[in-house]
Amino acid sequence: MELEAELEQARALDERELADAIESIGFECTRCGHCCKGMDGEEHTATVFPDEVREIESETEYDWRDIARPMPFGLDEDGTGETFEWALQTTDCGDCTFYREADGQGACTVHEDRPLICQTYPFSVAIGGTTEPMGEAVDREGIVRAHECEGLGRDISREEAEELASALKERAVRELEEAIGVRDNYTPTDAPGEIVVHDSEGPKHPDGTRR
């Protein structure tokens, strides 16, 4: 399916049906922090959109490189080359840079401005030929997929399910708009030994500035 057709499908998603599916699966965040941590030696890799980076910049004292890094997938073994997404920055141990833990409970230091992928975890929606962007689904209800999380199966209020559904639809739309923007603005870059991030706004340096 063409990206434009998938985008129309995303825009037509019924939030009530998404909320019904979320209610059926059930979810309550236990603040375990697993979705914010690097696992099995792999760094945390949550996708963040360019405007989401700027939103965090505007609300905090962090700059672009404190918030985001080039998504490592697609880069060469030496860490250079071209990639097509931004990932939230990580600490030396591979956890999200905004994750904090106290008394066994996790917290996000930019919770009010956290990216859509964080707002909607552990859910995603299946549209067209999309793959499993957050790992293999462990539960499904219609087009809603639930990914591994100890909070699944717990009671959720209708209000919370509707909030999640709204964010889930917004994320599905934004992901496809970003993919279309990347496609339309992509120009192969011959820059040996450098890192180039192609997002919907065009090619950028790792610090978020335009090339």
Secondary structure, 3 states (H helix, E strand, C coil): CCHHHHHHHHHCCCHHHHHHHHHHHCECCCCCCHHHCCECCECCCCEECHHHHHHHHHHCCCCHHHHEEECCCCCCCCCCEEECCEEECECCCCCECCEEEECCEEEECCHHHCCHHHHHCCEEECCCCCCCCCCCEEEEECCEEEECCCCECCCCCHHHHHHHHHHHHHHHHHHHHHHHHHHHHCCCCCCCCCEEEEECCEEECCCCCEC
